[in-house]
């Protein structure tokens, strides 16, 4: 996505992109966690660990957000992200 396209997104469109990215990331994490659980179960000592490992045991735990960000905080975060990727600031 170009800088121009990014800066013309509405908050609804941006939120939809973020949600889609989060779902895609969760699917990738799930596949990796499934592989980890299979490998862990192959080498699991059933005498020491009776229950098999589950993929959930290997999923990253998302940080809980204690409060919602204000619109100004969201804009600041977006500007920082854009700058970190070499984008230009648009007024």
Buried (B, 14 or more C-beta within 10 A) or exposed (E): EEBEEBBEBEEEEEEEEEEEEEEEEBEEBBEBBBEBBEEBEEEBEEEEEEEEBEBEEBBEEEEEEEEEEEEEEBEEEBBEEBEEEEBEEEE
